[in-house]
Structure formats: structure tokens, C-alpha cells
Amino acid sequence: MPRGMVPRKPARTGRQDKVGVRRALPPAKAAERRKNAAHGASPGVSPRRAEPAPKGRKKPSTGSASYNPVAPDRVAEILRRLDQLYPSVTCALTHSSAWELLVAKILSAQSTDANVNRVTPELFRKYPTVEAFAALTPEQLEPNVRSTGFFRNKSKSVVGAAKKIVADYGGQVPDEMEKLLTLPGVARKTANVVLGSWFKKADGVVVDTHVHRISRRLELTTENDPRKIEQDLMKIIPREKWILFSHQIIWHGRKLCIARKPKCADCSLENLCHAADKTWSTVDIHENAKA
Ligand code: SF4
């Protein structure tokens, strides 16, 4: 070796030998890996970054073949926790009659309740009765509801519903599902909101975007079609809970179980929830529990 040259020390990483160095895993992760290796993955279940469970929470095992997401005990526990979280929630759309609620619900499509609540007080001051709406053309209504989006279709639906209610139902919003479904712009979701929130009739479960997403995350359904989701929920939730359950899930969807980044670490349903897109988990993740 020429004078003055000092041989290089081997790098600690071993990169000169193309050898990777494995970093020691934290003890919790190492234990989890050993456990997974020993048991193998259950079908449809891929355990994912299980953080240490907070004190007082027991890590339930759901990898067994006997796990049933719609078992009555599990559903009852979800309902119990929702009752604790949201004991007396109601519809967030401002209204003082069945007609006002119907209009507000039609206007809320592809919009937010807050946005609709900004529009409706002035709207109902200007047109205080169903008859006043029935006397309008859709074009006359449009400027009043423009800020809620899709205002041309919404105007047609509101004016059309008002005309039909005046012509066929004596100016009164009907309190039956079949009759409500004859009104322009009214499908099961809107009809269920009016029946449940105003008439206190549990004819079905409201399936909006929040109920759709969270019912799937909680594995209360595997369906994607709102009508089928509603059927699934009606089978497993007691009828006397249908109205409140929808409100609770809608509030949960706004506050914690938001679409893109659910706040799982703050959610008291967390150790019952195995959703694939959880942001934090103390339990196994189920790949089929997707939003
Ligand atoms: S744990 Fe997360 S994904 Fe599950 S219900 Fe709560 S917020 Fe939603």
C-alpha cells in the first residue's frame, strides 16, 4: 500500500458488502410479528400496526372463525356507545313544519346542512306556505336557492312537490312512505327524514353518505347500494332505534368518523371497529371493512 494511505474502516451499515442491517423492532411490534407468524393470517383479516392499547381497554380477538360483525351483542354494544356519545341528537336542518323540512332536505342534496340553513330562513319568510311555493315557476325560485348548488333541478323538485301536495294532498305533506315517494325530488332518504324527524314514524333507516360509509366501516353491511344497506340495517337494529341511529351516525360522521381521515384515536367505538382505513387501531384490521 502506498505510503500515506489509511485503509477505510468497514461501514457500520455493512453497505460495502451490500448487506442490510436489520434494526431491532420495538418490543410491541416484535411481539405482534411473532404472533402473526405463529398464527398465520386469517382470511380477510390483516393485522395492521397495532398500537399499544390504552389502559383499561382490552384487546378483543376477532381473528377466529366465530367472529360475526352483526352478532346481536356486538350491535347492541355499538348502539349503547352511540347513545353515550350522542344521547339526544336530531336533524340539523332548521325547520318548523313538515313542509319546511321537506324543502330543506331537497335543497341539501350535494350541499351541507349549514349551507341550506343559511338559505332557508329568508326563503320561508318570502314564501311562507306550500301554496306560495305552488304558485311559483321553477325559474322564479331559482335565484333564491342558487347557492345550494344544482339549483335548477332543486327548484323544479320543490315547486313540483308543492304543486302535487296542494293538488293531491290538500296542502298537507303526507305522512306515508308511498305517498311521499310520489313527490318530485323525493326518494327514500328524504322520505325517511321527513317521516322520522317530523312525524316520528320509523318506516326505514336514513342512508345518507355518512350512514353509508360508517355502516360499512363498522361491518354492519357489506353492500354499496343505499337501498340494500337500509335493508341490512333494518334487520339488525331494533325498530325503535331506527330514527335515532341515523342521527347518531350522521353526527358521528361529521365529528369523528370523517371520510378521509377518521379520528380513530378519539373514537369510543374504536376497539369494536376493524375498518381498513382506520388511522389508529388497537385491534385487527379487516380488509373487507372498507368505507
Ligand atoms: S374507529 Fe375510526 S373508522 Fe372506526 S368508527 Fe371510529 S372513527 Fe370511524
Boltz pocket constraint, residues with backbone or C-beta under 6 A from the ligand:
constraints:
  - pocket:
      binder: B
      contacts: [[A, 217], [A, 218], [A, 256], [A, 257], [A, 258], [A, 262], [A, 263], [A, 264], [A, 265], [A, 267], [A, 268], [A, 269], [A, 270], [A, 271], [A, 273], [A, 274], [A, 275], [A, 277], [A, 278], [A, 279], [A, 280]]
      max_distance: 6.0
